[in-house]
Amino acid sequence: MSPKSDWLQRRIATTARWINSRRRQIALGRALLRRLRKIERNPVLPQLAVLLVEDDYLIVRHIERVLASHECEAAGRGARVKDVLRIIDHKQIDLAFLDVHLRDGEKVYPVADELRRRGIPFAFISAFGPDRVEAGYRDEAFIGKPILEQDICRFVDSVRGRASVH
């Protein structure tokens, strides 16, 4: 083999490696574009911090499972008004679910007042109808027990809709 043909074979091999590396780069670029287009079609929803005020552990767990599947996290939970007010003071809350009737006959209205004062949306939860909510609070969202997943999601979506408008 002549030195010229040796040089030519090395040059061909170098060019082939270069072409293959460019093909890999193009393939990676196309894969990235596909991912970006998928993200554009399905944007990631902002995770909302949710306060749960409920004295029944099973109901709390049910709501937490639904929230987790709906891009939300339980920022705090409590079954007594004083504990919940402390949570509100120390954590960022985006929305809340409030059981009207808590342990030992305690009512959740002081928590509702504080959430209203801060402009945090909330929904009452009760096994009793909305007519059992005190008159000054009947314009707030209400979810009856048993709590359905779609009711929780509908309220979360309505809050997200309000947040995206501002």
Beta strands, then each sheet from edge to edge (+ up, - down):
strand 1: 48-53
strand 2: 72-78
strand 3: 95-99
strand 4: 122-126
strand 5: 141-144
sheet 1: 2+ 1+ 3+ 4+ 5+
end
